[in-house]
Amino acid sequence: MSYQINDTGASLRFTSGDGFFFVMKHHIKAIRYVRDDMIKVDTGCCFDSLFIHASQVTIPDNTGANNLADILNGWTTQFLQGYPEPGPSD
């Protein structure tokens, strides 16, 4: 089964042939490489942890579990740091 993971702003959307679900970024405690082809997404909500095989993820393009963990961490970190306030227009 293949999966797609999309950055939707405040959440990550996980989609497969069976449907989809969202994980809110502020619930994510850590995203890390576990072993071989697998990453672990630790959450503070009902899922507790998600385990994902990077080879089954078609979107985003990735070159393995370390790379996929870096991509997801980047999306989450960018959101949690907030967006800059708009400045005056010149």
DATACOR-V707753 format. One line per field, one symbol per residue. ss: DSSP state (a for helix, b for strand, c for the rest). psi: psi as a letter, one per 40 degrees, with the letter a starting at -180 (. if undefined). Layout:
ss = ???
psi = ???
This chain:
ss = ccbbbbbcccbbbbbbccbbbbbbaaabbbbbbbbccbbbbbbcccccbbbbbaaabbbcccccaaaaaaaaaaaaaaaacccccccccc
psi = hiihhihfceihhhhadeaiiihhdeehdihihcibeiihhhieaddcihhhhdeehdhihifiddddddddddddddddeiiihhiih.
